[in-house]
């Protein structure tokens, strides 16, 4: 989830993360994490303490005033729910589409690069 302020609208947070904010705390499936001491009276959520409580890393690009919230670890104890990549379709070196799933069960390394 990418955001432009360290306070996020509750509905935006819920849609972007899958966590529901309830009176008892932040809930996802059978897991509820208490949010005592986190002010949410105006309908917005302070990202930093909420992310810490849910085990979600924050990456900042302060030059562009953008922040990204990583996956939670509160539900599983792990940042990734599996080591299986989604079935991406990317162009090969000749430009032909290649499904990542066609390479299973081999190990695959994806390298991404951006000029910016």
N, C-alpha and C positions, 0 to 999 in steps of 0.2 A: 504494500500500500504506500503510495507516494502522497505527501501532503505539503502544503505551503505555510503552515503555521503550527506552532507547538500546542495549539488548542484545536481540537477537531470536533466537528458536529457529531453528536452521538449516533445519528442515523447513518452517517458516512462511515464512521468507525465500524459499526455493526455490519454494514454491507461489504466493507473491504476486508474484514478479518474473520467473520463468522461468529464472533463473540456477541452475545446479547447482554445488554446492560439492564440488570434487574435490581430491585431493592436489596436483594441478598448479595449482589456483587456481579461480576462478569461471569457469564455462564456459556459453556459450549458443551453440548451433549450432557453427560452426567457430571461434568466438572463445573463447580462454581468457585471462583476466587473472590474472597471478601475485598471490598474496596474502601475499608475504613480509612478515613483521613484524606481521601481524594475528593476534592470539591467538584461536584458535577451538578450543582444547583441550577446553573443557567442553561443546561442542555448540551454544553460543550464538555469535552474531556481533555484534561491536561495529559499530553502524550507521554512525557518522560516518566512520571511516576506510574502511570498505567502500564507502560511497556515493561518497566522493571518488575512490577507485580506479576505480569503474565509471562515473563521470560522472553520478551520479544526484543531483539537487538534493533538499535536505531543507527542509521547511517546518515550523515549530514553532508550536504553540499551548501555551505554557508554563502559562497559566492553567488549562487543562484537562488538562495533562500528556499531550498527544497530539502525534505527529509524523507527517508524511506524506512518503513517499519517491516522488519523481517518476520519470519514464521514464529509462532509461539512454541514454547517448550513446556508450558504448564499442563497440557493435556497428556503428553506422552513422555516428557523428560528428554526428548530428542528434538533437534531442529528440523529434521526430515522425518516424515512418516514412513518413507521407504527409500531404498536406494535405486529404485526403478525410475528412469527418466520418462516423462510423458512422451507419447508417440508424436514426435515432431517430424515435419517434412521439410527438409532443407536442400538447397541445391548442392550437387556434388561439384567437383572441380571443373566439369564440363558444362555445368548449368542444368543437368538433368535432375529431376526431383529424386530424393533419396529418403526413405522412411527409416527413422532411427530403429524402429522395431524390427526391421529386416536384418539388423546387425546382431540381434540377440542370439545366443547367450554370450557373445563376445563382450569384452570390456571396451567402452567407448569413451574417448576424451573429447569434449567439445571445447573449442577455443574460440572465444569471441573477441573482436577488436572493434573499436570505434575511433574515428579520427578526431572526435571532439573530446 
